[in-house]
Amino acid sequence: MRKIVALPVVLSLVLATSCVSKKKYTELEDKYNNTSSTLSKTTLEKEEAEAKLASIEERVSDYNAKIRGLTDSNESKLDNIDGVVVSEKDKAKMRKALENVDQEELRNAKTLKDSMNVLLSHNLKKDLDSFSDENEDIQISIDETVVMISVSDKLLFNSGSAVVSAKANSLLERLANVINSEPAMEVLIEGHTDAQKVKPDSYVRDNWELSVLRSTAVIRKLENEFNVDPKKLIAAGRSSHMPIASNDSVEGRAKNRRTRIVILPNLDKFLAMLSDEQ
């Protein structure tokens, strides 16, 4: 009887174990199918993303090529002149302006910048020539594209004084008008003396101080009475160390006592003015 009872129990256990294994198999199979589906979907999305990326990279490459082409084209139309970038339009304007300059004066101009300095200096000298035509105490010259006006001290100052004489007002007023009408320039005012020592009881210590005081006196008058922009003005004193004649004679010492006004063309400002023109 015991053997008969045990057989159904064993069969029940076998059947139960068989059912559990089939259920797990079915679950695993479902998971596998879901994973395969997800993987396929992910692979497809990856391929689509890579295609879009390739398209974007191609467009970016095309844009970069166009930008390089435009840059090369623009750079071919620009020149760098001692740090100043000049366009073809500006160069055309400068060449047209140079047509009015004596070509002999342009022979020594090796660069476009040299040519523009010649132009500026030529125009300034033309405006200032009437000074020297009217008074022999005023000499105007051009030295390497810089306009220099040498004014005898007997026109500007009394002997041993740093006070500007009233008879110099006409000259300084006309000079101020030229300076004010031309933004592209700076003006150096140099005081020069003869080699004679300053008298012991003088209000100045030596010729260095006298030359600087005379330079600043001219600058103050240009600024305060004739409205010259002080940013354009530079003061300098040379004492007696740059003579233009011998200090052994009265005539030579008179020539050495002078104020030199050096007009310096500013090419940067000149080019900026050209670029601003419509």
C-alpha positions in Angstrom: 0.0 0.0 0.0 2.8 2.5 0.7 4.2 2.1 -2.8 0.9 2.8 -4.4 0.4 6.1 -2.4 3.9 7.4 -3.2 3.7 7.2 -6.9 1.1 9.9 -7.4 3.1 12.2 -5.2 6.2 11.8 -7.3 4.3 12.3 -10.5 2.8 15.5 -9.1 6.2 16.9 -8.2 7.6 16.1 -11.7 4.7 17.8 -13.4 5.0 20.9 -11.1 8.7 21.2 -11.9 8.1 20.9 -15.6 5.5 23.8 -15.5 7.8 26.2 -13.7 10.7 25.7 -16.2 8.4 26.4 -19.2 7.2 29.6 -17.7 10.7 30.9 -17.1 11.6 30.0 -20.6 8.7 31.9 -22.0 9.6 35.0 -19.9 13.2 34.8 -21.1 12.1 34.4 -24.7 9.9 37.6 -24.4 12.8 39.5 -22.9 15.1 38.4 -25.7 12.6 39.5 -28.3 12.1 42.9 -26.6 15.8 43.4 -26.3 16.3 42.4 -30.0 13.6 44.9 -31.0 15.1 47.7 -28.9 18.6 46.9 -30.3 17.3 47.1 -33.9 15.5 50.3 -33.2 18.6 51.8 -31.5 20.8 50.7 -34.4 18.5 52.3 -36.9 18.4 55.6 -34.8 22.2 55.5 -34.6 22.5 55.1 -38.4 20.1 58.0 -38.9 22.0 60.2 -36.4 25.3 59.4 -38.2 23.8 60.3 -41.5 22.6 63.6 -40.2 26.0 64.3 -38.6 27.7 63.6 -41.9 25.4 66.0 -43.6 26.0 68.7 -41.0 29.8 68.2 -41.3 29.6 68.5 -45.0 27.6 71.8 -44.7 30.1 73.2 -42.2 33.0 72.3 -44.5 31.3 74.1 -47.3 30.7 77.2 -45.1 34.3 77.2 -44.0 35.4 77.0 -47.6 33.2 79.9 -48.5 34.5 81.9 -45.5 38.1 81.2 -46.5 37.3 82.2 -50.0 35.8 85.5 -48.9 38.7 86.2 -46.5 41.2 85.6 -49.3 39.3 87.8 -51.6 39.1 90.6 -49.1 42.7 90.3 -48.1 43.7 90.6 -51.7 42.0 94.0 -51.8 43.8 95.3 -48.7 47.3 96.4 -48.1 49.1 96.8 -44.7 51.2 100.0 -44.8 53.3 100.1 -41.7 50.5 98.7 -39.6 47.8 100.7 -41.3 45.3 98.7 -43.4 44.4 100.4 -46.6 41.6 99.3 -48.9 41.6 99.6 -52.7 39.1 102.4 -52.4 41.4 104.4 -50.1 44.4 103.7 -52.4 42.4 105.0 -55.4 41.6 108.2 -53.5 45.2 108.7 -52.5 46.4 108.2 -56.1 44.0 110.8 -57.3 45.2 113.2 -54.7 48.8 112.5 -55.7 48.1 113.7 -59.2 48.2 117.3 -57.8 51.7 116.9 -56.4 54.9 117.7 -58.4 56.0 114.3 -59.7 59.6 115.3 -59.0 58.8 115.4 -55.3 57.6 111.9 -55.5 60.7 110.4 -57.0 62.2 109.5 -53.6 59.0 108.1 -52.3 59.6 104.3 -52.1 56.3 103.3 -50.5 52.7 104.4 -50.6 53.2 105.8 -47.1 56.1 107.9 -48.3 53.9 109.2 -51.1 51.1 110.2 -48.7 53.6 112.0 -46.5 54.8 113.9 -49.5 51.2 114.8 -50.3 50.5 116.1 -46.8 53.7 118.0 -46.7 53.2 119.5 -50.1 49.7 120.8 -49.2 50.9 122.2 -45.9 53.9 124.0 -47.4 51.5 125.5 -50.1 49.3 126.9 -47.3 52.3 128.3 -45.4 54.5 129.7 -48.2 52.9 133.1 -47.8 54.4 133.4 -44.4 58.0 133.4 -45.7 57.0 135.5 -48.7 56.0 138.3 -46.4 58.8 138.1 -43.8 62.5 137.2 -44.2 62.5 136.1 -40.6 60.4 133.1 -41.5 61.9 130.2 -43.4 59.9 127.2 -44.6 61.3 123.9 -45.9 60.5 120.3 -46.3 62.9 117.7 -45.0 62.0 114.1 -45.6 58.2 114.9 -45.9 58.3 117.0 -42.7 57.4 120.7 -43.0 59.7 122.9 -40.9 59.1 126.6 -40.2 62.0 128.4 -38.7 61.1 131.7 -37.1 63.7 134.2 -35.9 63.4 135.1 -32.2 63.4 138.8 -33.0 59.9 138.2 -34.5 58.7 136.1 -31.5 60.5 137.3 -28.4 62.4 140.2 -27.0 66.1 139.5 -26.2 66.5 137.1 -23.3 62.7 136.9 -22.8 60.2 134.0 -23.0 57.2 136.3 -23.4 55.7 136.1 -26.9 55.8 139.5 -28.6 52.5 141.0 -29.8 54.0 141.4 -33.3 54.0 137.6 -33.6 50.2 137.4 -33.3 49.5 137.6 -37.0 52.0 134.7 -37.7 50.7 132.5 -34.9 47.0 133.1 -35.8 47.6 132.1 -39.4 49.6 129.1 -38.3 46.8 128.1 -35.9 44.3 128.3 -38.8 46.4 125.9 -40.8 46.7 123.5 -37.8 43.0 123.6 -37.0 42.0 123.0 -40.6 44.1 119.8 -40.9 43.3 117.0 -38.5 46.0 114.7 -39.8 49.0 116.5 -38.2 50.9 117.0 -35.0 53.1 120.1 -34.3 56.4 120.1 -32.5 57.5 123.5 -31.2 61.3 123.6 -30.6 63.1 126.4 -28.8 66.7 127.1 -29.8 69.2 129.6 -28.4 72.7 130.9 -29.2 75.7 129.7 -27.2 76.0 132.8 -25.0 75.6 132.1 -21.3 72.5 133.5 -19.5 73.3 136.5 -17.4 73.7 135.7 -13.7 70.8 137.9 -12.6 68.4 136.5 -15.3 65.2 134.9 -14.3 66.2 131.7 -16.1 69.1 129.4 -15.0 70.5 128.5 -18.5 69.8 128.2 -22.2 68.1 124.9 -21.6 65.5 126.5 -19.5 65.1 129.5 -21.8 64.6 127.3 -24.9 61.9 125.2 -23.1 60.2 128.3 -21.7 60.0 129.8 -25.2 58.6 126.6 -26.7 55.9 126.3 -24.1 55.1 130.1 -24.4 54.3 129.6 -28.1 52.3 126.5 -27.3 50.2 128.2 -24.7 49.4 131.1 -27.0 48.4 128.7 -29.8 46.2 126.8 -27.3 44.7 129.6 -25.2 44.3 132.4 -27.8 43.9 130.5 -31.1 42.1 127.4 -29.9 44.6 124.8 -31.2 43.9 121.3 -29.8 46.6 120.7 -27.2 46.7 117.1 -28.2 48.3 118.1 -31.5 51.1 120.1 -29.8 54.5 118.9 -28.5 57.0 121.1 -26.6 60.8 120.8 -26.9 63.8 122.8 -25.9 67.2 122.3 -27.7 69.2 124.9 -25.9 72.3 126.0 -28.1 73.2 122.5 -29.2 71.7 122.5 -32.7 73.1 125.7 -34.2 72.6 126.5 -37.9 75.4 129.1 -38.0 78.5 130.0 -36.1 78.1 131.5 -32.7 81.3 133.5 -33.2 79.5 136.3 -34.9 76.5 138.6 -34.2 74.8 137.5 -37.4 75.4 133.8 -36.6 74.1 134.0 -33.1 71.0 135.8 -34.4 70.3 132.9 -36.8 70.7 130.4 -34.0 68.2 132.2 -31.8 65.1 130.8 -33.3 61.9 128.7 -32.8 61.4 125.8 -35.1 57.9 124.7 -35.8 57.9 121.1 -37.1 54.7 119.9 -38.7 54.4 116.1 -38.6 51.8 114.5 -40.9 49.9 111.8 -39.2 49.2 109.1 -41.8 46.9 107.1 -39.5 44.5 110.0 -39.1 44.8 110.9 -42.8 43.8 107.3 -43.8 41.0 107.3 -41.3 39.7 110.5 -42.8 39.8 109.0 -46.3 37.9 105.9 -45.0 35.2 108.1 -43.5 34.5 109.9 -46.8 31.5 108.7 -48.6 
